[in-house]
Amino acid sequence: MPTKLLFRDDFYLSTCEANVTAVHDNGAIELDQTCFYATSGGQPGDNGFLEREDGSRINLDVTVTGADKSVILHMPFEGEPRPEIGEKLVCHVNWPRRYKLMRMHTACHLLSVVCPYPITGASVSEDDSRVDFDMSETIDKADITAKLMALVNENHPIYVQWITDEELAANPGIVKSKNVRPPTGMGRISLVCIGENASIDSQPCGGTHVSETQEVGAIHIGKIEKKGKENRRFRIRFVEAPAN
Ligand SMILES: [Zn+2]
């Protein structure tokens, strides 16, 4: 049974009720609906816990998509209790971690605005993200950091617009990733837009993002590595809050 993806319509949903629809031999739990984001598109899946009716917890290590992409698998740590089919649970996403991932993921989009080269790879994590660009130019990281922080401080709105496969096919230029094509065939694609009327950017992406650029907070380019003649790897990091 396909899992209803509540995080699709509300990136800020950190808890929801759900019913257990299947439990696999390896412990993977399927629910009728979920607010847990499953690993995809360079963004790691959520962890957190499932709260049972008696208040006890099933702690989750990670969330992934099943072989059939319409199903989400909630993976408990080894030794965690197994729920019954039909059991009612409350999902609790590890919100501090997810919110950092949303900020970092959004920062990757901003980087693709200030560094407009084809993207060959990206990986988001809580404290450090990397984006690989197909480029041979030498770029000053302080200059890129200043441009990123200008976009953050201008506090542009970020929103999702759904487009059809046909609309995407008619506008191939909106895809910045060189190797990865956005998933088509589901009839609709989520376009992540930054700025009023997408004035800053729009990009097909199924990840979770913050709703205003200011929420990204203070970030900087930690380093730019040369990975081959025509590949540059940028590392984005949060700036530590000054100790006081
Ligand atoms: Zn994204």
Residues whose N, C-alpha, C, O or C-beta is under 5 A from the ligand:
A	BS01	ZN	H105 C205 G207
